[in-house]
Amino acid sequence: MCSCRISCRSVRCSCVKVAKSCSSICDCINCDNPLNILESIGLNLNFSLSDCCLFQNIYQIPRLISFLKKEVKLTCCNTFAHVQDCIPGTVLCPNIDCNVQVEFSWCRKMVCYPERNPRNHCSFCGQCCFSNGRHCMTCNRCYVVSSKSPGCPTCKEKTPFNSFHEYDKNCHIDQADRRSEGKPNQKPEIIILDSYSLAKTSDTTENPNEVSNMHDSPNIITID
C-alpha cells in the first residue's frame, strides 16, 4: 500500500516500485497510478505489463486518460481509432472489417504494423528502434543490421538474432538480474518516470549516437 500525497506516478510510490495498481487499502490522495487507469478502461493488467513498450513509458505521461482518448489514423484501412483501442501489445485493427494486426509504439507515439513495419521495442534500451535493429549485449546499445554490416559496428559482435529475442521476450526479468546471477525475478525496470524523477536522471541522458533519432516511416502516422 502507499500513502502518496503528490503523485502515484513517481518512484517514491511503493505501489509503483512493485508495478502494482493502488488498492482500497492505500492512503494516497488524488491517485493517478497509470495501472489503475488501465484497469478502469477494462484492460487486463497482467497482459498490459507484458507489453514492455507500454510499461517502460506509461509512467511519464502526465494526462494519461486524455492521451488514451487521442485518435490515431490507421493506414491499413484509412480510418481512425483511439489509442486505447490499439493497446496493449499486438492487437487486431479496431475496424472489424480490417483485422490487420497493429501495435502502438509508446516511445515514438506511432501505430506500427508487425507484418511490414514492426514496433521492435528494446527492453534493454527502453526504446523502440528500427525494424531491423538489434541489441548488442557487449556495447549495451542497439544498432542497425544490414547485409553489409551484420554485426555491431562498435565491437563487431554478431549477436545471434534468436538470442536477442530470447532476452527481449522475457522483459519481466529485472534489468539488474541480467548483470547479477541469482537475484530473484522482479517486474521490469521503469526506464523513465515523470518530472519527479527526471531531475535525478538528467546527468545520464542517452548517447546522441543511439538509435533513438529515427525517421518516421511513411506507413506510420504520428499523433499530434
C-alpha positions in Angstrom: 0.0 0.0 0.0 1.1 3.6 -0.4 0.3 6.9 1.2 1.3 9.3 -1.6 0.4 13.0 -1.2 1.7 14.3 -4.5 1.6 11.6 -7.2 1.4 7.8 -7.7 3.5 8.0 -10.8 6.7 8.7 -9.0 9.3 6.1 -8.0 8.6 7.3 -4.4 5.2 5.4 -4.6 5.6 2.0 -3.0 3.0 0.6 -5.5 4.9 1.9 -8.5 8.1 0.2 -7.1 6.5 -3.2 -7.3 4.5 -2.5 -10.5 1.1 -2.7 -8.8 -2.1 -0.7 -9.0 -3.2 1.2 -5.9 -6.0 -0.5 -3.9 -8.6 0.4 -1.4 -6.1 -0.1 1.4 -3.9 2.6 0.1 -4.0 6.0 1.7 -3.0 8.1 -1.3 -4.6 11.4 -2.3 -5.8 12.1 -5.8 -4.3 8.8 -7.1 -3.0 8.9 -10.6 -1.4 5.5 -10.8 -1.4 4.6 -14.5 -2.1 1.0 -13.8 -5.4 2.0 -12.1 -6.3 3.9 -15.2 -5.6 0.9 -17.5 -7.9 -1.2 -15.2 -10.6 1.4 -15.3 -10.9 1.2 -19.1 -11.1 -2.6 -19.0 -7.5 -3.6 -19.9 -6.1 -6.8 -18.4 -3.3 -5.6 -16.1 -1.1 -8.7 -16.4 -1.3 -8.6 -20.2 -0.6 -4.9 -20.2 2.6 -5.4 -18.1 3.8 -7.9 -20.6 4.0 -5.1 -23.1 7.4 -3.7 -22.3 7.0 -0.6 -24.5 3.8 0.3 -22.6 5.3 -0.4 -19.2 8.5 1.4 -19.7 6.8 4.6 -20.9 3.4 4.9 -19.2 4.6 6.5 -16.0 6.0 9.6 -17.8 2.6 10.5 -19.4 1.0 13.1 -17.0 -2.5 13.1 -18.5 -2.9 9.5 -19.4 -6.7 9.5 -19.7 -6.6 12.2 -22.3 -3.8 10.6 -24.1 -5.6 7.3 -24.4 -8.6 9.0 -25.9 -6.5 10.6 -28.7 -7.2 9.5 -32.2 -4.6 7.9 -34.5 -5.1 7.3 -38.2 -4.8 3.7 -39.3 -3.4 3.5 -42.8 -4.3 -0.2 -43.1 -8.0 0.8 -43.6 -7.8 4.6 -43.8 -9.8 5.1 -40.6 -9.3 6.4 -37.1 -9.1 4.8 -33.7 -8.4 5.8 -30.1 -5.0 4.9 -28.7 -6.7 2.8 -26.0 -8.2 0.6 -28.8 -4.7 -0.2 -30.1 -3.2 -1.5 -26.9 -1.7 -3.5 -25.2 0.8 -5.4 -27.3 -0.3 -6.6 -30.7 -4.0 -6.3 -31.4 -6.3 -6.6 -34.4 -7.3 -3.3 -36.1 -10.3 -1.9 -34.2 -12.1 -1.7 -37.6 -13.9 -5.1 -37.6 -13.8 -5.2 -41.4 -10.0 -4.9 -41.5 -8.5 -7.4 -39.0 -4.9 -6.3 -39.7 -2.5 -6.6 -36.7 -1.4 -3.3 -35.3 0.9 -2.2 -32.5 1.2 1.1 -30.7 4.7 2.5 -30.0 4.7 4.4 -26.8 8.2 5.5 -27.5 7.5 7.1 -30.9 3.8 7.8 -30.4 3.1 5.9 -33.6 1.0 3.0 -34.9 3.1 0.2 -36.3 2.2 -2.8 -38.4 4.0 -6.1 -37.5 3.8 -7.5 -41.0 5.5 -4.6 -42.7 6.9 -2.2 -40.1 7.1 -3.9 -36.7 7.5 -1.9 -33.5 10.7 -3.7 -32.3 10.9 -2.3 -28.8 14.2 -3.0 -27.0 13.6 -3.6 -23.3 17.3 -3.1 -22.6 17.5 0.4 -24.1 13.9 1.2 -23.1 13.0 2.5 -26.5 11.8 1.4 -29.9 14.4 1.0 -32.7 14.4 0.4 -36.4 12.6 -2.8 -37.5 16.0 -4.2 -38.4 17.6 -3.0 -35.2 19.3 -5.4 -32.8 20.7 -5.0 -29.3 24.4 -5.6 -28.7 25.0 -7.4 -25.4 28.6 -6.2 -25.3 28.1 -2.5 -26.1 24.7 -2.4 -24.5 23.2 -0.4 -27.3 21.1 -1.1 -30.4 22.4 -1.0 -34.0 21.0 -1.4 -37.5 21.6 -4.8 -39.1 22.3 -4.9 -42.9 23.8 -7.2 -45.4 26.9 -5.1 -45.4 27.1 -4.8 -41.6 25.5 -7.8 -39.9 27.3 -7.2 -36.7 27.6 -4.4 -34.2 29.7 -1.6 -35.8 31.2 -0.7 -32.5 32.5 -4.0 -31.2 32.0 -6.1 -34.4 30.0 -8.6 -32.4 27.5 -10.7 -34.3 24.8 -11.1 -31.7 22.6 -14.1 -32.6 19.1 -12.9 -33.6 17.4 -15.7 -31.7 19.5 -14.9 -28.6 18.3 -11.3 -28.7 14.7 -12.2 -28.8 15.1 -14.8 -26.1 16.2 -11.9 -23.8 13.7 -9.4 -25.1 10.6 -11.6 -24.7 11.4 -12.1 -21.0 11.0 -8.5 -20.2 9.6 -9.2 -16.7 13.1 -10.0 -15.6 14.7 -7.2 -13.6 17.4 -5.3 -15.5 19.8 -6.0 -12.7 19.2 -9.7 -13.0 21.0 -9.6 -16.3 24.1 -8.3 -14.5 23.9 -10.4 -11.4 23.0 -14.1 -11.4 20.8 -15.5 -8.7 18.8 -12.3 -8.0 15.1 -13.0 -7.7 12.9 -12.1 -10.7 11.1 -8.8 -10.4 9.0 -6.6 -12.7 10.8 -4.8 -15.4 12.6 -1.6 -14.6 10.8 1.7 -15.2 13.2 3.4 -17.5 11.8 6.9 -17.3 9.2 8.0 -14.8 7.9 11.6 -14.6 9.1 15.1 -13.7 9.7 14.0 -10.1 12.4 11.5 -11.3 13.7 13.2 -14.5 15.8 15.6 -12.5 17.7 12.7 -11.0 18.5 11.2 -14.3 19.4 14.3 -16.2 23.1 13.5 -15.9 22.7 10.2 -17.5 21.0 11.1 -20.8 21.3 8.8 -23.7 24.2 8.9 -26.1 23.3 11.0 -29.2 24.6 8.2 -31.4 21.9 5.9 -30.1 19.2 4.8 -32.5 16.5 6.9 -30.8 16.7 9.6 -33.5 14.7 7.9 -36.2 12.9 9.0 -39.3 9.2 8.5 -39.4 8.1 5.7 -41.7 5.7 6.5 -44.5 3.4 3.7 -43.2 3.2 5.2 -39.7 1.1 8.1 -38.7 2.1 10.1 -35.6 -0.3 11.5 -33.0 -0.4 15.3 -32.9 
